[in-house]
Amino acid sequence: MASDLSNILRDELSNTLEQLLSQPTKCENVEKADFSKVDSSQCVEIDVKFEFKNISSTWNFFIPTSSAARFEYLMLGGTGDLKEHIDDEITDAINEIVSNICGSISTSVNAQGFPDISGLKHEILGSKIIECNGKENNDNTFSFKLNLDNKISEVIISFDDVILPFLSEITGKEADAASNNESSSQGFPSLPTSNGIDSLLSDESSKNLKLLFDIKLKLSVRLGTKLFLLKDILKWDIGEIIELEQMVNEPLDILVNGIKIGEGEAVIVEGKFGLKIKNIGNDSSRLSQLGLG
């Protein structure tokens, strides 16, 4: 079974828009797209090529006028008026947004260490304005309904057949046995994925894991590291400022019992420091990292 990137796609779509537009964003629903029901006459189409190992996949992003105009409006800080038609400024803004979304997807996927997807990278192939009413529907095209500050905006993505098994939760398409065997012969091992703890524990060999669920593990967050000479450390005094190697815009390491299992960013929760998870492996990979898999 191929690794499923569905949650990563939904999360990075929401997280990237939230960061770029400075508005709380959540993917509320994903459904088959119907261009005849799009509430705009035009869309900005952005074509993107993803590559990993020797596999190449093309995704087509369609951003209807209503969503595209709102995205550009919020990127500019919500000043001026919402545009009614797509222009060059809107197209440029959508290009930047889609490029950031695809970059976040690649970064997040590569951080998971999936054996069948490594070195994921993307390339923007081009953009154009199309008429929504003239666009044919197909089974590989999906509408992502995004709650953007309590208003729904739509992003439509069309996938090619190659990537469908890697988005099985969204597409319903899983690689068949023949495809898996072929992938294995090409050096693409099949990754047994878990859809939650219940699925993970369905295997007879994992039943004893239940006995460990109440064990307390120490969570810590690593702000940064740097090597120092002992003689320098002995010179430190109150008020000393120690410069770390970590950049302020880089994610923080999430550690469980001293072992890195993901990355996140610091947030404030009711006056206390909190952590928002940005990248983290699935159940199987986390158990493996902790020596329990």
DOKERO-893587 format. One record per residue (C-alpha): residue number from 1; residue in three letters; x, y, z. Coordinates in Angstrom, 3 decimals, decimal comma. Each point is the difference from the previous one (the first is absolute). Example, Ala and Ser with C-alpha at 12.3 -4.5 7.8 and 13.67 -1.06 7.14 Angstrom:
# residues 2
+-----+------+----------+----------+----------+
:  nr : rest :        x :        y :        z :
+-----+------+----------+----------+----------+
:   1 :  ala :   12,300 :   -4,500 :    7,800 :
:   2 :  ser :    1,370 :    3,440 :   -0,660 :
+-----+------+----------+----------+----------+
***
This chain:
# residues 293
+-----+------+----------+----------+----------+
:  nr : rest :        x :        y :        z :
+-----+------+----------+----------+----------+
:   1 :  met :    0,000 :    0,000 :    0,000 :
:   2 :  ala :    1,348 :    3,420 :   -0,942 :
:   3 :  ser :    0,622 :    2,670 :    2,612 :
:   4 :  asp :   -3,029 :    2,273 :    0,347 :
:   5 :  leu :    0,701 :    3,727 :   -0,277 :
:   6 :  ser :   -3,649 :    1,065 :    0,329 :
:   7 :  asn :    0,301 :    1,516 :    3,478 :
:   8 :  ile :    3,236 :    1,774 :   -0,917 :
:   9 :  leu :   -1,681 :    1,553 :   -3,048 :
:  10 :  arg :   -2,998 :    1,212 :    2,016 :
:  11 :  asp :    2,127 :    1,282 :    2,874 :
:  12 :  glu :    2,558 :    1,839 :   -2,118 :
:  13 :  leu :   -2,721 :    1,513 :   -2,175 :
:  14 :  ser :   -1,642 :    1,430 :    3,132 :
:  15 :  asn :    3,198 :    0,892 :    1,880 :
:  16 :  thr :    1,638 :    1,779 :   -2,941 :
:  17 :  leu :   -3,074 :    2,092 :   -0,730 :
:  18 :  glu :   -0,310 :    0,860 :    3,691 :
:  19 :  gln :    3,616 :    1,191 :    0,092 :
:  20 :  leu :   -0,159 :    1,957 :   -3,264 :
:  21 :  leu :   -3,419 :    1,573 :    0,557 :
:  22 :  ser :    0,196 :    0,454 :    3,784 :
:  23 :  gln :   -3,449 :   -1,512 :    0,457 :
:  24 :  pro :   -0,982 :   -3,239 :    1,804 :
:  25 :  thr :   -0,514 :   -2,656 :   -2,676 :
:  26 :  lys :   -1,305 :   -3,562 :    0,112 :
:  27 :  cys :   -0,787 :   -2,541 :   -2,707 :
:  28 :  glu :   -3,620 :   -0,851 :    0,763 :
:  29 :  asn :   -0,732 :   -2,460 :   -2,794 :
:  30 :  val :    1,359 :   -1,634 :   -3,144 :
:  31 :  glu :   -2,346 :   -1,187 :   -2,749 :
:  32 :  lys :   -0,045 :   -0,747 :   -3,714 :
:  33 :  ala :    0,175 :    3,284 :   -1,891 :
:  34 :  asp :   -2,787 :    1,203 :   -2,262 :
:  35 :  phe :    1,054 :    2,997 :   -2,076 :
:  36 :  ser :   -3,619 :    0,715 :   -0,947 :
:  37 :  lys :   -0,688 :    0,819 :    3,652 :
:  38 :  val :    2,970 :    2,317 :    0,528 :
:  39 :  asp :   -1,269 :    3,419 :    1,067 :
:  40 :  ser :    2,352 :    1,799 :   -2,417 :
:  41 :  ser :    0,219 :    0,113 :   -3,773 :
:  42 :  gln :    3,816 :   -0,121 :   -0,043 :
:  43 :  cys :    2,858 :   -1,761 :    1,784 :
:  44 :  val :    3,737 :    0,493 :    0,274 :
:  45 :  glu :    1,571 :   -3,310 :   -1,049 :
:  46 :  ile :    3,478 :   -0,790 :    1,373 :
:  47 :  asp :    1,741 :   -3,122 :   -1,306 :
:  48 :  val :    2,554 :   -1,600 :    2,335 :
:  49 :  lys :    2,325 :   -2,948 :   -0,532 :
:  50 :  phe :    1,011 :   -2,125 :    2,997 :
:  51 :  glu :    2,930 :   -2,408 :   -0,198 :
:  52 :  phe :    1,286 :   -2,675 :    2,406 :
:  53 :  lys :    2,384 :   -2,824 :   -0,798 :
:  54 :  asn :   -0,709 :   -0,603 :   -3,716 :
:  55 :  ile :   -3,711 :    0,828 :    0,205 :
:  56 :  ser :   -1,440 :    3,195 :   -1,480 :
:  57 :  ser :   -3,531 :    1,228 :    0,721 :
:  58 :  thr :   -1,842 :    3,096 :   -1,232 :
:  59 :  trp :   -2,592 :    1,777 :    2,146 :
:  60 :  asn :   -2,301 :    2,733 :   -1,317 :
:  61 :  phe :   -1,176 :    2,605 :    2,518 :
:  62 :  phe :   -3,167 :    1,951 :   -0,880 :
:  63 :  ile :   -0,793 :    3,074 :    2,120 :
:  64 :  pro :   -3,412 :    1,540 :   -0,829 :
:  65 :  thr :   -0,276 :    3,776 :   -0,253 :
:  66 :  ser :   -1,813 :    0,316 :    3,337 :
:  67 :  ser :    2,774 :   -1,859 :    1,838 :
:  68 :  ala :    2,861 :    1,525 :   -2,004 :
:  69 :  ala :   -1,193 :    3,572 :    0,551 :
:  70 :  arg :   -0,435 :   -0,614 :    3,710 :
:  71 :  phe :    3,444 :   -1,575 :    0,317 :
:  72 :  glu :    1,674 :    2,978 :   -1,690 :
:  73 :  tyr :   -2,056 :    2,439 :    2,091 :
:  74 :  leu :    1,132 :   -1,651 :    3,247 :
:  75 :  met :    3,621 :   -0,260 :   -1,162 :
:  76 :  leu :   -0,042 :    3,767 :   -0,383 :
:  77 :  gly :   -1,221 :    0,382 :    3,568 :
:  78 :  gly :   -3,696 :    0,389 :   -0,803 :
:  79 :  thr :    0,392 :    3,469 :   -1,449 :
:  80 :  gly :   -1,963 :    1,340 :   -2,946 :
:  81 :  asp :   -2,922 :   -1,785 :   -1,604 :
:  82 :  leu :   -0,513 :   -3,604 :   -1,014 :
:  83 :  lys :    0,445 :   -0,341 :   -3,752 :
:  84 :  glu :   -2,768 :   -1,502 :   -2,097 :
:  85 :  his :    2,224 :   -1,279 :   -2,801 :
:  86 :  ile :    3,371 :   -1,739 :   -0,184 :
:  87 :  asp :    2,879 :    2,257 :   -1,037 :
:  88 :  asp :    3,804 :   -0,325 :   -0,131 :
:  89 :  glu :    0,382 :    0,962 :    3,659 :
:  90 :  ile :   -2,397 :   -2,737 :    1,095 :
:  91 :  thr :    1,721 :   -2,544 :   -2,258 :
:  92 :  asp :    3,406 :    0,898 :    1,463 :
:  93 :  ala :   -1,361 :   -0,338 :    3,539 :
:  94 :  ile :   -1,517 :   -3,430 :   -0,759 :
:  95 :  asn :    3,300 :   -1,118 :   -1,555 :
:  96 :  glu :    1,796 :    0,919 :    3,218 :
:  97 :  ile :   -2,621 :   -1,685 :    2,198 :
:  98 :  val :    0,010 :   -3,265 :   -1,972 :
:  99 :  ser :    3,808 :   -0,028 :   -0,095 :
: 100 :  asn :    0,078 :    0,375 :    3,802 :
: 101 :  ile :   -2,624 :   -2,721 :    0,467 :
: 102 :  cys :    1,957 :   -2,431 :   -2,194 :
: 103 :  gly :    3,252 :    0,894 :    1,769 :
: 104 :  ser :   -1,618 :   -0,694 :    3,382 :
: 105 :  ile :   -1,348 :   -3,337 :   -1,243 :
: 106 :  ser :    3,457 :   -1,021 :   -1,252 :
: 107 :  thr :    1,692 :    1,042 :    3,250 :
: 108 :  ser :   -2,570 :   -1,794 :    2,148 :
: 109 :  val :    0,085 :   -3,214 :   -2,063 :
: 110 :  asn :    3,802 :   -0,103 :   -0,007 :
: 111 :  ala :    0,068 :    0,469 :    3,782 :
: 112 :  gln :   -2,093 :   -3,156 :    0,512 :
: 113 :  gly :    2,591 :   -2,357 :   -1,458 :
: 114 :  phe :   -2,459 :   -2,037 :   -2,094 :
: 115 :  pro :    1,971 :   -2,815 :   -1,680 :
: 116 :  asp :   -2,016 :    0,194 :   -3,224 :
: 117 :  ile :    0,036 :    3,796 :   -0,266 :
: 118 :  ser :    3,315 :    1,757 :    0,519 :
: 119 :  gly :    1,575 :    3,142 :   -1,383 :
: 120 :  leu :   -3,390 :    1,435 :   -1,011 :
: 121 :  lys :    0,377 :    3,246 :   -1,928 :
: 122 :  his :   -2,298 :    2,180 :   -2,065 :
: 123 :  glu :    0,167 :    2,316 :   -3,000 :
: 124 :  ile :   -2,574 :    2,559 :   -1,119 :
: 125 :  leu :   -0,615 :   -0,688 :   -3,698 :
: 126 :  gly :   -2,177 :    3,017 :   -0,771 :
: 127 :  ser :   -3,243 :    1,821 :    0,646 :
: 128 :  lys :   -2,964 :    1,222 :   -2,027 :
: 129 :  ile :   -3,545 :    1,260 :    0,353 :
: 130 :  ile :   -2,715 :   -2,390 :   -1,155 :
: 131 :  glu :   -3,793 :   -0,020 :   -0,232 :
: 132 :  cys :   -1,454 :   -2,256 :    2,712 :
: 133 :  asn :   -3,152 :   -0,812 :   -1,961 :
: 134 :  gly :    2,024 :   -1,465 :   -2,836 :
: 135 :  lys :    2,060 :   -2,285 :    2,223 :
: 136 :  glu :   -0,961 :   -3,675 :   -0,061 :
: 137 :  asn :   -0,348 :   -1,918 :    3,256 :
: 138 :  asn :    1,955 :   -3,204 :    0,619 :
: 139 :  asp :    0,343 :   -2,502 :    2,820 :
: 140 :  asn :    3,490 :    1,246 :    0,927 :
: 141 :  thr :   -1,057 :    3,577 :    0,794 :
: 142 :  phe :   -0,896 :    0,979 :    3,562 :
: 143 :  ser :   -1,366 :    3,106 :    1,679 :
: 144 :  phe :    1,559 :    1,029 :    3,320 :
: 145 :  lys :   -2,415 :    2,097 :    2,059 :
: 146 :  leu :    2,015 :    2,308 :    2,227 :
: 147 :  asn :   -1,485 :    1,843 :    2,949 :
: 148 :  leu :    1,977 :    3,230 :   -0,177 :
: 149 :  asp :   -0,951 :    2,226 :    2,930 :
: 150 :  asn :   -3,520 :   -1,512 :    0,069 :
: 151 :  lys :   -0,505 :    0,391 :   -3,763 :
: 152 :  ile :    0,305 :   -2,885 :   -2,463 :
: 153 :  ser :    2,516 :    0,306 :   -2,824 :
: 154 :  glu :    0,499 :   -2,702 :   -2,619 :
: 155 :  val :    3,237 :   -1,424 :   -1,376 :
: 156 :  ile :   -0,299 :   -2,656 :   -2,713 :
: 157 :  ile :    2,842 :   -2,434 :   -0,729 :
: 158 :  ser :    0,158 :   -2,495 :   -2,856 :
: 159 :  phe :    2,431 :   -2,925 :    0,368 :
: 160 :  asp :    1,428 :   -2,356 :   -2,585 :
: 161 :  asp :   -0,338 :   -3,779 :    0,342 :
: 162 :  val :    3,556 :   -0,429 :    1,300 :
: 163 :  ile :   -0,583 :    1,752 :    3,325 :
: 164 :  leu :   -3,502 :   -1,356 :    0,766 :
: 165 :  pro :    1,196 :   -2,954 :    2,171 :
: 166 :  phe :    2,067 :    2,435 :    2,100 :
: 167 :  leu :   -3,169 :    1,994 :    0,785 :
: 168 :  ser :   -2,230 :   -2,998 :    0,616 :
: 169 :  glu :   -1,995 :    1,530 :    2,859 :
: 170 :  ile :   -1,113 :    2,785 :   -2,346 :
: 171 :  thr :   -0,111 :   -1,820 :   -3,335 :
: 172 :  gly :   -1,099 :   -3,447 :    1,192 :
: 173 :  lys :    2,629 :   -1,488 :   -2,281 :
: 174 :  glu :    2,523 :   -2,488 :    1,367 :
: 175 :  ala :    2,850 :   -1,650 :   -1,840 :
: 176 :  asp :   -0,915 :   -3,540 :   -1,062 :
: 177 :  ala :    2,233 :   -2,978 :    0,659 :
: 178 :  ala :    1,486 :    0,119 :   -3,474 :
: 179 :  ser :    0,955 :    3,642 :    0,425 :
: 180 :  asn :    1,523 :   -0,690 :    3,411 :
: 181 :  asn :    2,053 :   -2,864 :   -1,372 :
: 182 :  glu :    1,172 :    2,125 :   -2,863 :
: 183 :  ser :    0,904 :    2,835 :    2,361 :
: 184 :  ser :    1,929 :   -2,378 :    2,233 :
: 185 :  ser :    1,981 :   -1,308 :   -2,968 :
: 186 :  gln :    0,936 :    3,602 :   -0,817 :
: 187 :  gly :    1,212 :    0,627 :    3,537 :
: 188 :  phe :   -3,176 :    1,560 :    1,391 :
: 189 :  pro :   -0,866 :   -2,039 :    3,108 :
: 190 :  ser :   -3,610 :   -0,056 :    1,085 :
: 191 :  leu :   -0,585 :    1,782 :    3,287 :
: 192 :  pro :   -2,533 :   -1,551 :    2,361 :
: 193 :  thr :   -1,889 :    3,068 :    1,129 :
: 194 :  ser :   -2,213 :    0,444 :    3,037 :
: 195 :  asn :   -3,278 :    1,861 :    0,078 :
: 196 :  gly :    0,092 :    0,560 :    3,747 :
: 197 :  ile :    0,742 :   -2,041 :    3,116 :
: 198 :  asp :   -2,871 :   -2,469 :   -0,545 :
: 199 :  ser :    1,368 :   -0,951 :   -3,421 :
: 200 :  leu :    3,500 :   -0,273 :    1,399 :
: 201 :  leu :   -1,145 :   -2,357 :    2,753 :
: 202 :  ser :   -1,942 :   -2,266 :   -2,349 :
: 203 :  asp :    3,215 :   -1,919 :   -0,623 :
: 204 :  glu :    0,439 :   -2,900 :    2,432 :
: 205 :  ser :    3,630 :    0,930 :    0,615 :
: 206 :  ser :   -0,990 :    3,458 :    1,233 :
: 207 :  lys :   -2,529 :   -0,968 :    2,667 :
: 208 :  asn :    2,548 :    0,335 :    2,808 :
: 209 :  leu :    0,370 :    3,653 :   -0,934 :
: 210 :  lys :   -3,189 :    0,684 :    1,940 :
: 211 :  leu :    1,908 :   -0,762 :    3,181 :
: 212 :  leu :    2,305 :    2,962 :   -0,685 :
: 213 :  phe :   -2,635 :    2,651 :   -0,665 :
: 214 :  asp :    0,011 :    1,342 :    3,580 :
: 215 :  ile :    3,771 :    0,385 :    0,202 :
: 216 :  lys :    0,983 :    3,655 :    0,441 :
: 217 :  leu :    2,487 :    1,382 :   -2,530 :
: 218 :  lys :    1,834 :    3,321 :    0,259 :
: 219 :  leu :   -0,854 :    2,522 :   -2,699 :
: 220 :  ser :    2,471 :    2,806 :   -0,623 :
: 221 :  val :    0,574 :    2,592 :   -2,696 :
: 222 :  arg :    3,472 :    0,882 :   -1,249 :
: 223 :  leu :    0,419 :    3,683 :   -0,727 :
: 224 :  gly :    3,485 :   -0,461 :   -1,437 :
: 225 :  thr :    3,474 :   -1,363 :    0,598 :
: 226 :  lys :    3,609 :    1,111 :   -0,347 :
: 227 :  leu :    3,387 :   -1,394 :    0,991 :
: 228 :  phe :    2,119 :    1,978 :    2,468 :
: 229 :  leu :    3,443 :   -0,431 :    1,502 :
: 230 :  leu :    0,100 :   -0,742 :    3,716 :
: 231 :  lys :    2,121 :    3,094 :    0,612 :
: 232 :  asp :   -2,726 :    2,168 :   -1,575 :
: 233 :  ile :   -2,743 :   -1,590 :    2,087 :
: 234 :  leu :    1,970 :    0,715 :    3,181 :
: 235 :  lys :    0,082 :    3,697 :   -0,950 :
: 236 :  trp :   -3,786 :    0,333 :   -0,141 :
: 237 :  asp :   -1,673 :    2,259 :    2,532 :
: 238 :  ile :   -3,446 :    1,404 :    0,687 :
: 239 :  gly :   -1,164 :    2,116 :   -2,928 :
: 240 :  glu :    2,091 :   -1,886 :   -2,568 :
: 241 :  ile :   -1,725 :   -0,359 :   -3,386 :
: 242 :  ile :    0,648 :   -3,351 :   -1,677 :
: 243 :  glu :   -0,595 :   -0,132 :   -3,737 :
: 244 :  leu :   -1,390 :   -3,298 :   -1,299 :
: 245 :  glu :    0,251 :   -1,404 :   -3,522 :
: 246 :  gln :   -3,782 :   -0,229 :   -0,433 :
: 247 :  met :   -1,553 :    2,786 :   -2,113 :
: 248 :  val :   -3,091 :    1,671 :    1,451 :
: 249 :  asn :   -2,203 :   -1,118 :   -2,920 :
: 250 :  glu :    1,093 :   -3,646 :    0,100 :
: 251 :  pro :   -2,241 :   -2,698 :    1,565 :
: 252 :  leu :    0,766 :   -1,261 :    3,497 :
: 253 :  asp :    0,905 :   -3,646 :    0,616 :
: 254 :  ile :   -2,595 :   -2,064 :    1,903 :
: 255 :  leu :    1,697 :   -2,556 :    2,256 :
: 256 :  val :   -1,500 :   -2,922 :    1,919 :
: 257 :  asn :    2,440 :   -1,483 :    2,500 :
: 258 :  gly :    2,745 :    1,865 :   -1,857 :
: 259 :  ile :   -0,929 :   -1,467 :   -3,415 :
: 260 :  lys :   -1,170 :    2,305 :   -2,788 :
: 261 :  ile :   -3,425 :   -1,023 :   -1,348 :
: 262 :  gly :   -1,092 :    3,189 :   -1,773 :
: 263 :  glu :    0,164 :    3,765 :   -0,363 :
: 264 :  gly :   -2,193 :    2,857 :    1,142 :
: 265 :  glu :   -0,245 :    3,690 :    0,796 :
: 266 :  ala :   -0,449 :    1,817 :    3,293 :
: 267 :  val :   -3,403 :    1,502 :    0,770 :
: 268 :  ile :   -1,591 :    1,704 :    3,005 :
: 269 :  val :   -2,906 :   -1,844 :    1,665 :
: 270 :  glu :   -1,746 :    1,923 :    2,787 :
: 271 :  gly :    3,206 :    1,701 :    1,075 :
: 272 :  lys :    2,109 :   -3,167 :   -0,197 :
: 273 :  phe :    2,393 :   -1,245 :   -2,645 :
: 274 :  gly :   -1,491 :   -2,653 :   -2,271 :
: 275 :  leu :    1,067 :   -1,918 :   -3,071 :
: 276 :  lys :   -1,740 :   -0,238 :   -3,361 :
: 277 :  ile :    1,041 :   -3,186 :   -1,833 :
: 278 :  lys :    1,098 :    0,633 :   -3,583 :
: 279 :  asn :    1,604 :   -3,315 :   -0,992 :
: 280 :  ile :   -0,368 :   -3,370 :    1,680 :
: 281 :  gly :    0,149 :   -3,626 :   -1,103 :
: 282 :  asn :   -2,852 :   -2,495 :    0,045 :
: 283 :  asp :   -0,589 :   -2,472 :    2,850 :
: 284 :  ser :    2,365 :   -2,603 :   -1,418 :
: 285 :  ser :    2,903 :    2,380 :   -0,538 :
: 286 :  arg :   -0,369 :    1,549 :    3,474 :
: 287 :  leu :   -0,006 :   -3,414 :    1,677 :
: 288 :  ser :    3,040 :   -0,981 :   -2,047 :
: 289 :  gln :    1,866 :    3,172 :    0,979 :
: 290 :  leu :   -0,736 :   -0,701 :    3,669 :
: 291 :  gly :    1,208 :   -3,574 :   -0,328 :
: 292 :  leu :   -3,507 :   -1,464 :    0,410 :
: 293 :  gly :   -0,776 :   -0,881 :   -3,599 :
+-----+------+----------+----------+----------+
***
